[in-house]
Every structure is written in structure tokens, then in C-alpha cells.
Amino acid sequence: MTTTSILMTTDVDSFFGEAVNAALTTRAIEASSGARQYLVAVLADFALKEPRTFDRPVTFLLDEALLAKPEERLERLKSVGDGTLYVSGFFPEHLDARGVDPSYLARIGSTAYGAASTMLAHSGDGTDLFGELARGFERFVRVLRDVADGLFAHRTKNASSIVQLYERWLKTGSDSLGRALAEQGLIPVRGTPRGAGGLS
């Protein structure tokens, strides 16, 4: 399923809500209702934007967010956290091609959400949504990656998209992508070295 077809659904939030809940359940990841809703909101927000990755080093963006004026800081920290979360989940092959260590990007995203949590520590509402996102950043990346893999698997229609599906499977080893390849009559085989798989 493509982003265009997602946007044609009557309720984007419901679509992503089901996908997020399924991924959380499959991976047995605990998440508050607030965190679930936030992940859905991030997905829905980026679905309405032109897909892109960071055009500037994220360390610069984080530093600028931390040094921003108080009235701008929270939104900028959220932007860095949301962006790194989405890119890590949806574009692992892009990060790999650029030689970006996923754990490094996770530290950036976690730091951004952690700083946002600190800013809201005295809000008095009794919740710590951004603290939860900071602590569980890498787990939530895996959730978004499962959602992305599911979308990727459903859009396989021609030889070119099958090749792209296989290349993503090589990077992620996703079971859902493996099943999608099998449905096309191809049996993916993992090699010993990373990325050394093959098709039977």
C-alpha cells in the first residue's frame, strides 16, 4: 500500500492506530495510551508530508533546539525527536547508505525527547510522555519499522518493487517482508554476513 492509498482511507489515524497496536502486540512492547497515540500522530503527520530525510546533520539540529528561545525550544526538540524516530523506522536503508549508526541516531532522538520531558517536568499533569519516548526510543523505532515493512510489503506490484522489497529485507530481515517475497514465489535466504542473503 502506498502513501497515496493511505491518504485515500477515511481515517488515517485509525489506519495507523491498528498498525501500531499490532506491532506493539507482536513485539510484546508495553506502551501507555499516550505513547500509542503519539506514535500514531507522528505517522499520520509524516504521511501528509513529502517523504524526506534530514538535509542537515542532526547533531546541529539538536544543538540548535537545545539553545533555542524557551518559547521555541519544546517544538524544536519535538521536531528532532519525531524526525529521528520516523527516519529510523522508515528509512533504515538510507541511513545504512550514508554510514549512519542507528544507535547514534537513537541517542540523538532520545536526548531530544528527554530534554522535552525535562522542560515539562513541572507541568503538574502527572504524565511523562516524552520521558517514555526517550527511554523506549529504540523499541518504538522497531514498532515504526514494522509498520513501514507492512506498508512496503503491500505495495509490491512489479519487478522493480520486488527488487526494492528484497533490498529492504536484506537490511532489516523483516518477517513480514520475507512473507511478502514468499508470496511472490521467492524464498529469501539469509547469509552469514550482514546483507549476504540470497533468493531461491
C-alpha positions as CSV (number, residue, x, y, z in Angstrom):
1,M,0.0,0.0,0.0
2,T,1.4,3.4,-0.9
3,T,1.2,6.7,1.0
4,T,-1.3,7.9,-1.6
5,S,-3.7,4.9,-0.9
6,I,-3.3,5.5,2.8
7,L,-4.4,9.1,2.4
8,M,-7.5,7.9,0.5
9,T,-8.7,6.0,3.6
10,T,-11.4,7.6,5.5
11,D,-9.4,7.8,8.8
12,V,-5.7,7.9,8.7
13,D,-5.4,7.8,12.5
14,S,-7.5,4.6,12.6
15,F,-5.3,3.1,9.9
16,F,-2.1,3.8,11.7
17,G,-3.6,3.1,15.1
18,E,-4.4,-0.5,14.1
19,A,-0.8,-0.9,12.6
20,V,0.9,0.5,15.7
21,N,-1.2,-1.6,18.1
22,A,-0.5,-4.8,16.0
23,A,3.3,-4.0,16.0
24,L,3.3,-3.4,19.8
25,T,1.4,-6.6,20.4
26,T,3.6,-8.7,18.1
27,R,6.8,-7.4,19.8
28,A,5.2,-7.5,23.3
29,I,6.2,-3.9,23.9
30,E,4.4,-2.1,26.7
31,A,3.3,1.5,25.9
32,S,1.0,3.9,27.6
33,S,-2.1,5.1,25.7
34,G,-0.4,8.5,25.4
35,A,2.7,7.0,23.7
36,R,0.5,4.9,21.4
37,Q,-1.4,8.0,20.3
38,Y,1.8,9.9,19.9
39,L,3.3,7.3,17.6
40,V,0.1,7.3,15.5
41,A,0.2,11.1,15.3
42,V,3.8,11.1,14.1
43,L,2.9,8.6,11.4
44,A,-0.1,10.5,10.3
45,D,1.8,13.8,10.3
46,F,4.6,12.4,8.1
47,A,2.1,10.6,5.8
48,L,0.9,14.1,4.8
49,K,4.4,15.4,4.0
50,E,6.7,14.8,1.1
51,P,9.0,11.9,2.3
52,R,12.4,13.2,3.0
53,T,15.3,12.7,5.4
54,F,17.4,15.3,7.2
55,D,19.2,17.7,5.0
56,R,21.5,18.9,7.8
57,P,23.4,16.9,10.5
58,V,21.0,16.0,13.3
59,T,23.6,17.0,15.9
60,F,23.4,20.6,14.6
61,L,19.6,20.4,14.8
62,L,19.6,19.1,18.3
63,D,22.2,21.7,19.4
64,E,20.1,24.5,17.9
65,A,16.9,23.1,19.6
66,L,18.6,22.9,23.0
67,L,19.8,26.5,22.6
68,A,16.6,27.9,21.2
69,K,14.5,30.5,22.9
70,P,12.2,29.0,25.6
71,E,9.1,29.7,23.6
72,E,10.6,27.7,20.6
73,R,12.6,25.1,22.4
74,L,9.9,22.5,23.0
75,E,8.6,22.4,19.4
76,R,12.1,22.2,18.1
77,L,13.0,19.4,20.4
78,K,9.9,17.5,19.4
79,S,10.7,18.1,15.7
80,V,14.2,16.5,16.2
81,G,12.7,13.6,18.2
82,D,9.9,13.0,15.8
83,G,12.2,13.2,12.8
84,T,14.8,10.8,14.0
85,L,12.1,8.4,15.1
86,Y,10.4,8.4,11.7
87,V,13.6,8.3,9.7
88,S,15.0,5.5,11.8
89,G,11.8,3.5,11.4
90,F,11.0,4.1,7.7
91,F,14.4,4.7,6.0
92,P,17.0,2.3,7.5
93,E,18.4,1.7,4.1
94,H,19.1,5.4,3.7
95,L,20.9,5.6,7.0
96,D,22.9,2.5,6.0
97,A,23.8,4.0,2.7
98,R,25.1,7.1,4.4
99,G,27.0,5.2,7.0
100,V,24.9,6.5,9.9
101,D,24.9,4.3,13.0
102,P,21.3,3.6,14.1
103,S,22.3,3.6,17.8
104,Y,23.9,7.1,17.3
105,L,20.7,8.4,15.8
106,A,18.7,6.8,18.6
107,R,20.8,8.7,21.1
108,I,20.0,12.0,19.3
109,G,16.3,11.2,19.3
110,S,16.3,10.0,22.9
111,T,18.2,13.1,24.0
112,A,15.7,15.4,22.3
113,Y,12.7,13.7,23.9
114,G,14.5,13.6,27.2
115,A,15.1,17.4,27.1
116,A,11.4,17.9,26.2
117,S,10.5,15.8,29.2
118,T,12.7,18.0,31.5
119,M,11.0,21.1,30.2
120,L,7.6,19.7,31.1
121,A,8.7,18.2,34.4
122,H,6.9,20.9,36.4
123,S,3.7,21.0,34.3
124,G,1.9,19.1,37.1
125,D,-0.2,16.9,34.8
126,G,1.3,13.7,36.2
127,T,2.4,12.3,32.9
128,D,5.8,11.9,31.3
129,L,5.1,11.1,27.7
130,F,8.4,12.4,26.4
131,G,10.3,10.6,29.1
132,E,8.6,7.4,28.0
133,L,9.6,8.1,24.4
134,A,13.1,8.9,25.4
135,R,13.5,5.7,27.4
136,G,11.9,3.5,24.8
137,F,13.2,5.2,21.7
138,E,14.8,2.1,20.1
139,R,11.8,-0.1,20.9
140,F,9.5,2.5,19.3
141,V,11.8,2.6,16.2
142,R,11.2,-1.1,15.8
143,V,7.5,-0.5,16.0
144,L,7.6,2.1,13.3
145,R,9.8,-0.2,11.2
146,D,7.2,-3.0,11.5
147,V,4.6,-0.5,10.3
148,A,6.8,0.6,7.4
149,D,7.6,-3.0,6.4
150,G,3.9,-3.8,6.3
151,L,3.2,-0.9,4.0
152,F,6.2,-1.8,1.9
153,A,5.1,-5.4,1.5
154,H,1.6,-4.4,0.3
155,R,2.8,-2.1,-2.4
156,T,4.7,-4.9,-4.3
157,K,3.3,-4.8,-7.9
158,N,6.1,-5.2,-10.4
159,A,9.7,-6.4,-10.8
160,S,11.2,-3.1,-9.7
161,S,9.2,-3.0,-6.4
162,I,10.1,-6.7,-5.8
163,V,13.7,-5.8,-6.0
164,Q,13.2,-2.9,-3.6
165,L,11.3,-5.2,-1.3
166,Y,14.2,-7.7,-1.4
167,E,16.8,-5.0,-0.8
168,R,14.9,-3.7,2.2
169,W,14.6,-7.3,3.5
170,L,18.4,-7.6,3.3
171,K,18.7,-4.5,5.5
172,T,16.0,-5.4,8.0
173,G,15.4,-9.1,7.9
174,S,11.8,-8.4,8.5
175,D,9.5,-11.4,8.7
176,S,6.6,-9.5,7.0
177,L,8.9,-8.6,4.1
178,G,10.1,-12.2,3.9
179,R,6.4,-13.4,3.7
180,A,5.7,-10.8,1.0
181,L,8.7,-12.2,-1.0
182,A,7.4,-15.7,-0.5
183,E,4.0,-14.7,-1.8
184,Q,5.8,-13.6,-5.0
185,G,7.3,-17.1,-5.3
186,L,10.7,-16.1,-3.9
187,I,12.3,-17.6,-0.9
188,P,14.7,-15.2,0.8
189,V,17.8,-16.9,2.4
190,R,19.9,-15.2,5.0
191,G,23.7,-15.3,4.6
192,T,26.1,-15.4,7.5
193,P,27.5,-11.9,6.9
194,R,25.1,-9.0,7.2
195,G,23.4,-8.4,3.8
196,A,24.7,-11.6,2.3
197,G,21.3,-13.1,1.8
198,G,20.0,-14.6,-1.4
199,L,16.9,-15.6,-3.3
200,S,16.0,-19.1,-4.1
